[in-house]
Amino acid sequence: MLFVMKLSAVFLLILSIPILLLTSFVVFFSKGESILFKQKRVGHNKKEFIIYKFRTMNNEKITKAGRIIRRLGWDEIPQLINIIKGDMAFVGPRPLTEFDIKRLKWNTTNYDQRWSVKPGITGPAQLTNICDANISIKKDFFYVKNKSIALDLKIIIRSLAVPIIGKRTI
């Protein structure tokens, strides 16, 4: 299964080359600096890794180009590299920073099951239009307890529709 996931990520990365080039061009010429945003995140079994995303912010504010890139979900494409490296999966809980884990108070053993699976590019918590820590952790726990290929496919299909129909609760 892991080999198939990595092979799929390589295939999608190759297919997305035109989008990667266009987005790289837009990000570079709108900011004039590094096109990739790299940050330490906490992953499977609380192991830290570096996440890759397209840079969409400048001085803590989302740029005009960044708003469009985020709406289309193109800022997440470099995370395919994280899947190939084995740090992430297509579907799973959102990878958080150590700061966010402490801020949310999710650093106790009560939340350990959240880190029992690899974080994902998308997941049920990312598909809700409500930003609430209690809803997010409930959706993460639901995913961990009910993880299956069928649930992953449902979440992936719903995620692909987000740029068209927006976010709703899953």
N, C-alpha and C positions, 0 to 999 in steps of 0.2 A: 504494500500500500504506500509506503514511504517513497519507494522508487517511482511509482506512478505519479505521486504528488509532485515530486521534483521534476520529473520529465514533463508534466503538464505545465509547470512554472516556466521551464526553459522554452517550451513551445509557445506559450502566451507572451513571453518576453520577446521572442523573435517576431511574432505576429504584431506586437505593439511598437515595433521600431519606428514606423512613421509617426505615431503619437508621441513616442519618446523624443524624437528629433524635433518635432514641432513644439512640444512643451519645453524642451531644453532651450530652444531658440527664444521663445517668449520669456521664460524666466530669466535667462541671461541678459537679454536686452532690456527687460523692465527693471532689473536690479543691478546688473553689471558685476555680479560676484558669483560665488559658487551656486550651481543650480541644484545641488542636493543638500538637503537638511539631514544631518546625522545626529542621533541622540541615544544615550543609554536608556534602555527600557528593561523591565523585569519580565522574564518569560517563564517557560516551563520549569517547574520546581524552583522558582525564584532565582533562576540563573540570569545574570545580566547579559545583554547583547546590544549591538548597535543597530538601530532601525534606520532605514533609508526611505526618504520621501522627497518629492520635489519641494523646493523652497517656495512658500506662498505668502510669507510674512516679511515685513520690514519694520523694525523698531516696535515690535509687539503688536503690529496692526496688519490685518490681511490686506494685501495689495489688490488693485482692481483685477489684474491678471490672475492673481491667486484665488480670488472669489470664483472666477469662471473655472479655473483648473480644479478647485475643490468641488464645485457643483457637479462637474463631469466625473469626478472621482479619479482623475488622472494623476493627482498627487500621490496616490497609493501605489501606482504601477511599480516604482522602484522596490517596493516590498517583495516583489517576486524574487529578488535577490536573496532576501531573508528566508524565503521558502526553500530556495535552492541550497542555501547554507545550512538549513535544518533548524533555524531559530524560530520559524513561524509556520503556521498552516494557512490554508485558504480561509477556514472558518474557526473561530475560537473567541475567547474573551479578548477585549482590547488590551494590547500591551501598554502598561502604565510606567511612568517614571517612579523612582523611589520616593520622590517628593510627593507625588499624587497619592501613593499608597499610604504614606504617613498622614497626609492631609485628610484623606477619607477614613483614616483609622482602620484600614484593611490589613494591617500588619500583625494581627493576632492569629492564633491557631484556628479561630472560628472561620477564617477566610482561606485557609490553606487549600481547600478543594479547588478554588478558583485557579490555582497554579498547578493543578494536577494534569492539565492539558496544555498543549502549545497555544500561544496567543494566535489570533487570526487577523487577516487583513479586514475581514468583516465578521460580524457575529450578531446575535439577536439584540444586544444592547445598542448597537450602532444603528439599528433599523427603526428605533423608536423616535418619535418627534418630540419627546419630553426628555430634558436633561436633568435627571434626578439620580443620585447615588443609590438610593434604596431600590429603585426600579432596575437600575443597571446591575446591581449585585444579584437581584432575584433572577434576572434574565441569564446572567452568567452561570449561576447555580443550576438553573433549569437546563442550560446547554450541557454542562458537565454531566449531569445525571442522565440526560436523554441523548447523548452524543450518538449519532448514527449517520450513515451515508445518506439516508432519506432526509434527515433534518439538515445536514450540510447542503444538499442540493436545493432544498426549499429556501434556505438562507441565501445561497449564491444567486438563485433566480431572482429573489426579492431584491437583493443588493444591485443586480444589474438593472433593475427597473427603477431604482431610486432617482437617477437623473431625469427620468421621464415623468414618474407619478409622485415623486417625493417620498418622504419617510412616513410610515404609519407604524402602529404597534403590531408586532407579529404574534 
